[in-house]
Amino acid sequence: MYIDDMIDKISKDVEGVHITPTRSVNTLLYADDITVLAKTIEDARDIMRSLETYCAEEHLSINAGKTRYMLIYKHRKGKRSR
């Protein structure tokens, strides 16, 4: 119903993460769930702002109680996390 328009809006704003040298992805969708993929926290915030704007314009809402985030990063050789 609204999903194509929403994905178009989000895709115009932030590139996402590269899955090949020429292709990137910034969202994964399953039923009514959306996973946002971004290289940086700033990019993730930009995607969320776009999503919030779209939802407000279409009279939809984001369930903040079900919203979670996860940071994934590579350790660099010689660096240790504490």
C-alpha positions as CSV (number, residue, x, y, z in Angstrom):
1,M,0.0,0.0,0.0
2,Y,2.5,2.7,1.2
3,I,5.7,0.7,1.2
4,D,7.0,1.5,-2.3
5,D,6.6,5.3,-1.7
6,M,8.3,5.0,1.7
7,I,11.3,3.0,0.4
8,D,11.7,5.5,-2.5
9,K,11.8,8.4,-0.1
10,I,14.3,6.7,2.2
11,S,16.5,5.6,-0.6
12,K,16.8,9.1,-2.0
13,D,18.1,10.4,1.3
14,V,20.8,7.9,2.5
15,E,22.8,5.4,0.5
16,G,22.9,2.6,3.1
17,V,25.6,-0.1,3.2
18,H,27.3,-1.6,0.2
19,I,26.5,-5.3,-0.5
20,T,28.5,-5.2,-3.8
21,P,30.8,-2.5,-5.2
22,T,27.9,-1.0,-7.1
23,R,24.8,-1.8,-5.0
24,S,23.8,-0.6,-1.6
25,V,20.9,-1.4,0.7
26,N,19.4,0.8,3.5
27,T,16.3,-1.1,4.5
28,L,15.2,-4.7,4.9
29,L,11.4,-5.4,5.0
30,Y,9.4,-8.2,6.4
31,A,5.6,-7.9,6.9
32,D,5.2,-4.7,9.0
33,D,8.8,-4.7,10.2
34,I,11.6,-2.5,8.8
35,T,15.3,-2.9,9.5
36,V,17.4,0.2,8.8
37,L,21.0,-0.3,7.6
38,A,23.5,2.5,7.7
39,K,27.3,3.0,7.8
40,T,27.2,5.6,10.5
41,I,25.0,6.7,13.4
42,E,24.4,9.9,11.5
43,D,23.1,8.0,8.4
44,A,20.8,5.9,10.6
45,R,19.4,9.1,12.1
46,D,18.9,10.6,8.7
47,I,17.0,7.4,7.6
48,M,14.9,7.5,10.7
49,R,14.1,11.2,10.1
50,S,13.0,10.4,6.6
51,L,10.9,7.6,7.9
52,E,9.3,9.7,10.6
53,T,8.5,12.5,8.0
54,Y,7.0,10.0,5.6
55,C,4.9,8.4,8.4
56,A,3.6,11.8,9.6
57,E,2.6,12.8,6.0
58,E,0.8,9.5,5.6
59,H,-0.8,9.5,9.1
60,L,1.2,6.4,10.1
61,S,3.2,5.9,13.3
62,I,6.3,4.2,14.5
63,N,5.9,2.1,17.6
64,A,8.7,3.5,19.8
65,G,8.2,0.7,22.3
66,K,9.2,-1.9,19.6
67,T,12.1,0.1,18.2
68,R,15.6,-1.2,18.9
69,Y,19.1,-0.5,17.5
70,M,22.3,-2.5,17.2
71,L,25.8,-1.3,16.4
72,I,28.0,-3.7,14.4
73,Y,31.6,-2.9,13.6
74,K,34.8,-4.6,12.7
75,H,37.7,-4.7,15.2
76,R,40.8,-3.3,13.7
77,K,44.0,-5.3,14.0
78,G,46.0,-4.2,17.0
79,K,43.0,-2.6,18.7
80,R,41.1,-4.1,21.6
81,S,37.8,-3.1,22.9
82,R,37.3,-2.7,26.6
